[in-house]
């Protein structure tokens, strides 16, 4: 927070009591304001709150620590509107200045696993993120997820924490009050947003991960002065970071590798290259710290054409789209009034819509025509997106945020693309700290003194109140959605919840039917939606209709984070490549990567004649991860007649390495082939390894077998030795498959010893067969029992083309 805010917080830390009973007020006449919880303690020191996403109607609130002069902090629960007497958890923290228990986030699977995360200042030199498991209303199994996060025990500690649409843990830390980590520094997590796996390990796709290098591997984005809180936009998952500034309070939509400009500039783009960051970004929302910005309009600087007014200022205006400005003092009074900026044309011009005739005017000599921004406050704290059907669509998805100094609450409207279209005052209170939407669909705000305000839209007609309408959970987990009626019914009302589109893995786990009566109509009832396990690594989504006869249907869009990491998928595990030719296979990912990932394909073992011809480097992102990309393998010519083999590995950051085998089909023709042969007795034919249908009987009762195969393996019983032919003492046996469909010739020889030279005898049989056939030979013996065992040897020779 601000330096002067630090002094106020310090007063709280030493036990001073501020009884701020400033009357709150809501400016939007469609909302009513009530006190949900009066300040339960004289020095509450609230720093955050969030509704549990498990249908338990529990609001968790944080006490910073340092109350009553002790260095402990508490997580308290408000259940069904009452503060429970026993803390959910108590943390021993360092409480100086802005230090202490300063952030909280529920796990998307909280309804299944009970996990909730807290950001704490553990000492004057270390901050941590710790996780508890909720068992009933008590936190158990305290686990340190991340340690060693920077602080110097003063201010600008950050404290934002949450789970993103990618299922990763995010947090924010400021510049520690002394500009640590600003500009392009990648060596510290100070002045940064960080990103980790939920077990505290470094994601392999973090933008600046360099392992043993100098970078802090957890860094996600940088250039942040004091990012006290963060939010993920329902439905899109965009990360919004609320940054307390020196002169300008700023809210950024942050992506991987972004830099918010600090401390070179606020609300602007620094000069020079952002490298090693990916880009500099402008704030989506900004306002002057404890003041307004005023700019003079030029003498002809107000021009209206076709319902669009263009304003030209004498100096740089430094406005942003959606900002509310008041135009006054223009000679043509029809230009005067309050408007929301639509477009920034350049540094001195912006435009907005205004009905009226075409006209041109500007600043008279006196008084000077001017444009002035809206006063909001001076210390941006927490915000929330309105993700409920209690209010009409014009409110849904709006971003509400509070300011500690002024106590003001502002409302920002967004276009379908997420661009800010207006920022205006919504309510006034005191020392606003954090905000959230409850299971009843109303908006809640926590003040520093522990008081909680409730702002509820007052519908003009009966309807279904559903909250949230963009829930997020994990695969194999469930999440609660609350349903109630907008008004008291005259009779019982039945409500049904059904999946109407999307992945069938997402289901209504609990009873899909609810009943509301004239007495319980405003009590939220819980429906549990579940994401079942599937085999892929793709995040799932589905639409659920909430219906009741005679009432408008409301939609719930459930998003499920897959628990499988994306994997490399290949179209084949192996492929054949003809010598001198090429063959290809396709590569894709089983799910979208968090950031673009490069897959490298390289030979890691085997025949060097096999190589990657194209596709050695493939880039996949969230949009093209499922689109196959081709890798071409080439087989170079060689002089041998041997079929080569090589292994190719496919690897990428954050992905498990996959391999495929490439087999070369050699185009040199081998000189000949020689197969096994043997004579079998009837007993030997009983061996199950010998196929009797390959033996032919003859008159003497002895069965004989001679077989060769011209395509495929011949029969090779394990109890037989191969026949090896010798010629002039040299081995003539070569066991190589034939390649081309050419004819062969063969000769058969009878012998009683395998060491005799190859001399064809009267038993010679010469013929030819086409490759792909199988031939058997039989012969008879007159005295099989008295003669030595005889063998046949077969020489098969390829006929020259």
Buried (B, 14 or more C-beta within 10 A) or exposed (E): BBEEBBEBBBEBBEEEEBEBEEEBEBEBEBBEBEEBBEBBBEBBBBBBBBBBBBBBBBBBBBBBBBBEEEBBBBBBBBBEEEBBEEBBBBBEBBBBBBBBBBBBBBBBBBBBBBBBBBBBBBBEEBBBBBBBBBEEEBBEEEEEBBEEBBBBBBBBBBBBBBBBBBBBBBBBBBBBBEBBBBBBBBEBBBBBBBBBBBEBEBBBBBBBBEEEEEBBBBBBBBBBBBBBBBBBBBBBBBBBBBBBBEEBBBBBBBBBBBBBBBBBBBBBBBEEEBEBBBEBBBBBBBBBBBEEBBBBBBBEBBBBEEEBBBBBBBEEBBBBBBBBBBBBBBBBEBBBEEBBBBEBEEEBBBBBEBEEEEBBBBBEEEEEBBBBBBBBBBBBBBBBBBBBBBBEEEBBBBBBBBBBBBBBBBBBBBEEEBEBEBBBBBBBBBBBBBBBBBBBBBBBBBBBBBBBBBBBBEBEEBBBBBBBBBBBBBBBBBBBBBBBBBBEBEEEBEBBBEBEEBBEBBBBBBEBEBEBEEEBBBBBBBBBBBBBEBEBBBBBBBBBBBBBEEBEEBBBBBBBBBBBBBBBBBBEEBBBBEBBBEBBBBBBBBBBBBBBBEBBBEBEEBBEBBBBBEBBEBEBEEEBBBEBBEBBBBBBEBEEBEBBBBBBBBBBBBBEEBBBBBBBBBBBBBEBBBBBBBBBBEEBBEBEEBEBEBBBEBEEEBBBBBBBBBEEEBBEBEEBEEBEBBEEEEEBBEEBBBBEEEEBBBBBBBBEEEEEEBEBEEBEBEEEBEBEEBBBBEBEBEEBEEEEEBBBBBBBBBEEE
